[in-house]
Amino acid sequence: MDINLIIVAVYSYLFGSIPFGLLLTKIILKKDIREIGSGNIGTTNVLRTGKKSLAVATLALDLLKGYFSVVITFIFFENLISYSALICFIGHIFPVWLKFKGGKGVATYLGIILALSYKFFLIFGISWLIISFLFRYASLSSIVSSLIVFIYSYFFNNYFSLMLFIFFIIILYTHRENIVRLKNSEENKIKL
């Protein structure tokens, strides 16, 4: 086995698996985010603590771990960028430290696509804001925006389109409970 595959897998997974939402709420609020709201460790659930600054910090740190994982790989192992991105993303969703129960991956995905192309990042961000203003569902905005990024990449940047399609499928999977709630008109709306 290529030693580079092991090196990239280790640091990408370790970056991805850092549970910033859990760490920040434990350190600052002395609370376990897994016992609040949906029990998820991501930005949206951290927002439910009432501390917007903590939610913003969680978003930024989860984004940065995806970003740095890809940037480091680009510098040292350029041919393994997609591999690193997927491993980091999986690390966030299935962190070994939390019995493989992590976040939904959207913030880490954002960091990854920012490192790949600022256009992907802008397309996601603009799509997310428009859909959020129209429908007020963070989950719907994330799902549709990741689909739009994939469609854009398919037509204008084929190099990453397969990986972005895999990301979209995984984001669908991590939002499966949200999809059921959306279907039943039980999903919580966000306040913008």
ABEGO torsion letter per residue (X at the ends): XBAAAAAAAAAAAAAAABBAAAAAAAAAAGBBAAABEAGBABAAAAAAAGBAAAAAAAAAAAAAAAAAAAAAAAAABAAAAAAAAAAAAAAAABBAAAGGBBBAGAAAAAAAAAAABAAAAAAAAAAAAAAAAAAGBAAAAAAAAAAAAAAAAAAABAAAAAAAAAAAAAAAAAAAAAAAAAAAGABBBBBX
